[in-house]
């Protein structure tokens, strides 16, 4: 009984549970009971128990050490797998960034191509405009020469007649205005003056009012023949045909010293108006050519400015392309290195997969 209690107490000193203590104590007591009486002594019983404890402790320590080693191995392999997963995730992000940089580089390259194509189109258009402008400029020179030739003959007559009107003395005009019944020559000449200047009332009273105006000579001298309507000119031309003798310089001079310059002025302005009507299509064409020339020059200026903008845009796009290409190359280098690391790590983890499963089973 004392031996049995001693076995239980000794077994109770171990770290096993109560059930294990009971099983061990019963086992120790059974073995002790089966030996011969000469060997069944308390000292031998205690030696047997101490021997068991020594062996148990030694084996347990070895198992725990082995288990710790296996647990460390499992932890390292688990950590390695996590590192591989992390590297894969980072590689996926790098691949996405690489794709984005390559897409941006391709977009910049496409924009450069389209911009250069547009610039070449604008250059071609500008060259065509320049060529067209040169042709229109040559046509303009030809038209201007034709107009100048037409005006060359009549303009001296206009200047001479205008100067002669300026030399008319005010007394001569007052003398005509004071007449109650002026000669037919004077009436014809004044009718021509009034009609050319757009005055439809050609009565003697209207003529006197016209001559009485302050600055009448200056009005006549500064009159622009372009203001003469076709109807007025035709009416005066008819007057010249019917009363041509009245406008003869000698006849007019005999009637009044003021009549001759006015008669010359009427005939010169009729001729000038006729020439202006003749060259009107040329002047209109000249104005059109000048307008087209100005529009073409403006368009050339806009195209030239646009080409400058194109050069600046292309330079900026090239900088972007270089940046995206460089960044993509750097990402690709890092990605290749990461992929090599991933492949090596995956290979190692795959080789140790059986050990990992076995160690994990042993640890659990």
Secondary structure as GFF3:
##gff-version 3
##sequence-region A 1 364
A	DSSP	alpha_helix	2	12	.	.	.	ID=ss1
A	DSSP	alpha_helix	18	34	.	.	.	ID=ss2
A	DSSP	alpha_helix	42	166	.	.	.	ID=ss3
A	DSSP	alpha_helix	170	177	.	.	.	ID=ss4
A	DSSP	alpha_helix	184	196	.	.	.	ID=ss5
A	DSSP	alpha_helix	204	212	.	.	.	ID=ss6
A	DSSP	alpha_helix	216	221	.	.	.	ID=ss7
A	DSSP	three_ten_helix	225	227	.	.	.	ID=ss8
A	DSSP	alpha_helix	230	242	.	.	.	ID=ss9
A	DSSP	three_ten_helix	244	247	.	.	.	ID=ss10
A	DSSP	alpha_helix	249	255	.	.	.	ID=ss11
A	DSSP	alpha_helix	257	351	.	.	.	ID=ss12
A	DSSP	alpha_helix	353	363	.	.	.	ID=ss13
###
